[in-house]
Amino acid sequence: MAWVLGEYSYLITVEEGDEQGGHQPQEGIAEQLCAMVRERKFKDPATQGCIVTALLKLSAQSGTVPAVVADCIEHFSCSRNADLQQRCLEFQALVQCGEIMGSCLPMDARLGLIHSSLYNFHLKCVLLLLI
């Protein structure tokens, strides 16, 4: 699920009348993923790493790193889990080289074949599972 959100959440569109609390959909997704990685205990520690990678993709797609994401990455950059720590340190390094981040983590152009309204419906269903 984290992979799908990291790869394709940029395709979510806000319809008129939808309340997003002043946020773009990706910011809300990033906030929920940060809360998830901080608060939940996962059977497989690699799950946290997958969520961090999704946060990296979201940040690369938006061109900014929201404060909540920066705080989350900073927190886990000292993790005892070597994989999680490495992902966070690489995230921080890529942020320092912002122009490289977008080219290293491009949006998936292949998804242009999928009808966007159907895809938005599926992504919204995934987001509901996060709540």
Helices and strands as residue ranges (DSSP letters): H 2-8, G 9-11, H 25-39, H 46-62, H 67-76, H 82-96, H 98-104, G 109-113, H 116-130
